[in-house]
Amino acid sequence: MTAHDVFNFLPPELLQALHWISGLLVFAEALNKLERSAPCAPGLAPRARTAAWLKALAWMLLAVGGAGAIVTPLMRLQPPTLQDVCVMLGFAVLIIRTRVKEG
């Protein structure tokens, strides 16, 4: 039994749907956050500028990951693994949690 066989009880269609929906949410939120980030804003202290760049980089990477999740079924790429789905879904849940908390 390979490691991949352990999760055969989950339908691939369910994993694909969760991955796609999560990717769409993460991609939209990442673009929203990137639009509002300003790592090149004048007057930032070096530490604040570094933090702003790191935050922008993180949202850029999440945007690329979310976009990848969106195009995976369209381009008939390799279906997502449980690990892929868990990472994307985890970020989606954190985004939803933040939105609920903000009201």
Salt bridges, closest charged atoms under 4 A:
GLU29 OE2 - LYS33 NZ 3.88
GLU29 OE1 - ARG99 NH2 2.69
